[in-house]
C-alpha cells in the first residue's frame, strides 16, 4: 500500500512540474471537489466513483482512461467507447 501511495505522489508531482507553465492546466489539491465540479467542462477519470458522481451531479461528460484496452464485458455494455491509440 505504501508503494502505491508513493507512486501516485510521484505521478502527481510529475504532472505538476511538467505543466506548471501551462495556463490551461490546474491541479486541484483541495479535498472539497464540489467547486471543481461546478467550474469544469468535463472530467477525465479512471473507473472510480468520482467519475460517476461528476457525471450525475453536473450532467457533463466524463472521459474514462483505463490505461489498457477494454475487456469483452465492458465492450458489450456500449457504455464505454474504446478509442484506438
C-alpha positions in Angstrom: 0.0 0.0 0.0 2.8 2.4 0.8 4.4 1.8 -2.6 1.1 2.6 -4.3 0.7 5.8 -2.4 4.3 6.8 -3.2 3.8 6.0 -6.9 0.7 8.2 -7.0 2.5 11.0 -5.2 5.4 10.8 -7.8 3.0 10.9 -10.7 1.2 13.9 -9.3 4.5 15.7 -8.8 5.5 14.8 -12.3 2.3 16.3 -13.8 2.6 19.4 -11.6 6.2 20.1 -12.6 5.6 19.4 -16.3 2.5 21.5 -16.7 3.2 24.3 -14.2 3.7 26.9 -17.0 0.6 25.8 -18.9 -2.1 28.3 -18.3 -4.8 25.8 -19.2 -3.7 23.3 -16.6 -4.8 23.4 -13.0 -4.1 20.7 -10.5 -6.8 20.8 -7.8 -5.5 19.5 -4.5 -8.5 20.6 -2.5 -10.3 17.7 -0.9 -13.6 19.5 -1.4 -14.2 18.8 -5.1 -17.7 20.4 -5.5 -16.2 23.7 -6.6 -14.1 22.0 -9.2 -17.1 20.0 -10.4 -19.0 23.3 -10.8 -16.4 25.1 -12.9 -15.2 22.3 -15.1 -16.5 21.5 -18.6 -15.7 17.8 -18.4 -13.8 15.3 -16.3 -11.0 12.8 -17.1 -11.1 9.9 -14.7 -10.4 6.3 -14.1 -13.3 3.9 -13.4 -13.9 5.3 -10.0 -17.0 6.5 -8.1 -15.9 10.2 -8.5 -16.4 9.8 -12.3 -20.0 8.8 -11.8 -20.6 11.4 -9.1 -19.3 14.1 -11.5 -21.5 12.9 -14.4 -24.7 12.6 -12.3 -24.1 15.9 -10.4 -23.2 18.0 -13.4 -24.8 16.2 -16.4 -21.4 16.8 -18.1 -19.3 14.3 -19.9 -16.5 12.1 -18.4 -13.6 10.8 -20.4 -12.6 7.5 -18.9 -8.9 6.5 -19.0 -8.1 2.8 -18.3 -4.5 2.6 -19.4 -5.4 -0.6 -21.2 -8.0 -1.9 -23.7 -11.5 -2.7 -22.6 -12.4 -6.3 -21.8 -15.2 -8.1 -23.6 -17.8 -7.4 -20.9 -17.0 -3.7 -20.9 -17.3 -3.6 -24.7 -20.7 -5.4 -24.7 -22.3 -2.7 -22.4 -21.9 0.1 -25.0 -21.3 2.3 -22.1 -17.6 2.8 -23.0 -16.1 3.5 -26.4 -12.6 2.1 -27.0 -10.6 4.7 -29.0 -7.6 3.0 -30.6 -4.3 4.8 -30.0 
